Amino acid sequence: MTTEPLLSVSDLRVRFRIGGMMSALAGRRTEIEAVSGVGFTLERGQTLALVGESGSGKTTLARAVDGLQPAAGGSIRFEGRELRDLPKKDWKPLRRKMSMMFQDPVGSLSPRLSVRSLLAEPFAIHGLSGRSLDAEVERLLALVGLPRDFADRYPHQLSGGQARRVGVARAVALDPELIIADEPTAGLDVSIQGEVLNLLNDLRDRMGLSMLIITHNLHVVRQIADRMAVMYLGRFVEEGETEAIFRAPHHPYTAALLSANPEPDPDKVHNRIALPAEVPSLLDRPSGCEFHTRCPFAQDICRTQAPTPSALGSSRLTCHFPLNAGPSAVEAIAAS
Amino acid sequence: MTVLDVKDLSVDFATEAGTLQALRKVSLKVPANRIVGVVGESGCGKSTLINAVLGLLADNGRVTAGQILFEGKSDLVHLDGTGMRALRGQRIATVFQDPMGALNPVLSVGKQMRDIQYRSGRSRKEKDALSVEMLRKVRIPDPEHRLAQFPHEFSGGMKQRIAIAMALLMRPSLLIADEPTTALDATLEVAIIELLKDLQKQIGCSVLFISHHLGVIAELCDEMIVMYAGEVVERGSTRDIFHNPRHPYTKKLLACDPARLARREPRLPTIPGTLPDLRNRPKGCVFQSRCELADDVCSTMPPDTALSTSHVARCWHTDETAGAAA
């Protein structure tokens, strides 16, 4: 029991059908693979951040883990149990243990329910009406730092930060093991963002939660995640310990993302890795290493041969010529 | 020359629960050929400010005092609908946060770009040529063929660049950009910043750039204003504000940015307290309930204290706030 990670995903694939019969007749592709062979493990109490540009498959991956999107291949194991192709009725008890926080803090709350009903809803859905719902609502409001009288408010009467707190309270209502949070601080101001991140960090420590966080704010990743995974065209290009990646990114895309991060200092001299802004289409994946069309360090081999995943320090990555690898590592790669 | 000069602007909204003072005595200047940033938390009045400039306030909104001088002559507060329509899209252009929402999904990009040149009197061919030139300027590859395509055929970053091309098509003297990079990832965000800087120089327009991303403001803007609860609490050059913030709110806001933290902190800094109720503004300083320096004098309206020729803070205690950022 202790050796098994909470969540372990391997070779996960999610496909979407696109176009119709006409595209099929015209010989065009009718399917895209939005998540294409992704694997990772999440230990209890750990936080993993998924980063990458919009359209790189972060949200699709999270939805597949939560069973909202059927997987076309691979495996998702949660507490040792295979979730892929799990019958629908078996999902319901699982959702007590895995809760999801969606992107838009106000939009993810039903506008016609009061905060009290919103917080009581998870208990009703799971048939836990034996408890005193009023007491639970009060406990949850206190947990996320909202005053008691907020129970009678409606979502439109809440600010973004307050709505996000209600979302957090809903997510932790049934004592889950895992929280999947899609952009938990997008659209929030820096001071409110700090409050929400402090709250999530607190709850993780107090309740022993594990978290899978999706964000494109790298400063947030550094403050909350133990490990991070960088996605590009539905694949992980680099995955490893957050601090190690921030100190010395190995994949050129990771390095470019980190160097692009705008910083609040008008006199800062930026030493940026500029990338051409053209992101390839999933319909027409580049040959070889899929990043070669934008990579400033691409060589001939990158255009023809796909790199195999390799380990470097605490990271796993797919790149022929990793950066910050140290001379010995470069030789080892060159020799292989 | 000053392209946009807002003087002591106050805007009220009539609501069921009473009058909401969304802006109070807001002053700012956008000089020619400069990029001015507006930063502040949601609800601080950034959007009300640009809507007032564009003459697009909601029906229950009203300018109660002040002037908005555009290009030194017309006061936009008193301009009628016809006069405003002649300016919008021609002399004052806007780029919004969501590029998909700004483009019409059922018209080709070329058709939309021709429509913007409606008043130009050019022929269709000339209009298309200008559209192609503009798309090339925003680095859309193969623009001649792209004109026939529809918005959904472009990626998010490209759509935002097309929206910028459309905004600049009529060579406006003022471009208002409302959080144009929020929906993009870091690499695309930086690409848009570089693009805006280049275009601003080429076209010679001024830019009013609204964002709550401090890093983006620091990189792009020459000058900036900091708003809190409907007031401009501090304004100055970007250097003044980032290196020598003098309003207590600005200091706290800058300290909250996780980009300032070089390592993982157990607790991120926040600003304790909540925004004041804008239906029932506090007398005097709007930040006093959250400020450590607040004392009796703060219950009377603080003066706009000039700290240098360009740097102004609306605070009684600027003597005590000198020194490094909090």
Interface residues (C-beta under 8 A of the other chain):
Chain A: G52 E53 S54 G55 S159 G160 G187 L188 D189 V190 S191 I192 Q193 G194 E195 L197 N198 N201 H216 L218 H219 V220 R222 Q223 T242 E243 A256 L257 A260 N261 P262 E263 P264 D265 P266 D267 K268 H270 R272 L275 A277 E278 V279
Chain B: E41 S42 G43 R139 P141 S155 G156 G157 M158 T182 A183 L184 D185 A186 T187 L188 E189 V190 A191 I193 H212 H213 L214 G215 V216 I217 A218 E219 T238 R239 F242 H243 K252 L253 L254 C256 D257 P258 A259 R260 L261 R263 R264 E265 P266 R267 L268 P269 T270 I271 L275
